Amino acid sequence: MIYLWTAILSLLPISELRGGIPYAMANSIPWYLAWPFAAAVNAMVAPLCWLFLSTVHRLFYGVSAKSSEASGGFGWYRSIFDRFVERSREKLRSGVEKWGAFGITLFVAIPLPITGAWTGTLGAWVLGLSKKKTLFAVMLGVIIAGAIVTTVMLLGLTAFQIFVKTGISP
């Protein structure tokens, strides 16, 4: 059951690794199992998110799988999406040209709220980065973020044990 909750926390957009790894370690899963398990589950977010975005976007935009021309769909979605994407791409063009997929890796690797696999994949998709580069960049960022969270947990649990006797072991 602990592994199930670790997986759920690792998949959720808000908690991701920042919730999955601490939960696993706090429930006596050793760090050398918690980190790869939570990272593997969290890395699955990138292809799932990309698939979801592509499917929903094609549906709402009115683009069929056989043709790249828009026919049908929702006009309100098309106009909002086009304005949003154009503004985003214009604002971030220099950064994307400079950093590209490496920027996505760095963004995902920072284990703070709103900087995870979900947001990184969404940002890369909106900015028009390639699927292959995005998936690799997000997965690499997830591994780095997992290492950071695990390190903080190990140091935090060790420091905490100095002051309080607990059943939690790093």
Secondary structure, 3 states (H helix, E strand, C coil): CHHHHHHHHHHCCCCHHHHHHHHHHHCCCCHHHHHHHHHHHHHCHHHHHHHHHHHHHHHHHCECCCCCCECCCCHHHHHHHHHHHHHHHHHHHHHHHHHHHHHHHHHHHCCCCCCCHHHHHHHHHHCCCCHHHHHHHHHHHHHHHHHHHHHHHHHHHHHHHHHCCCCCCC
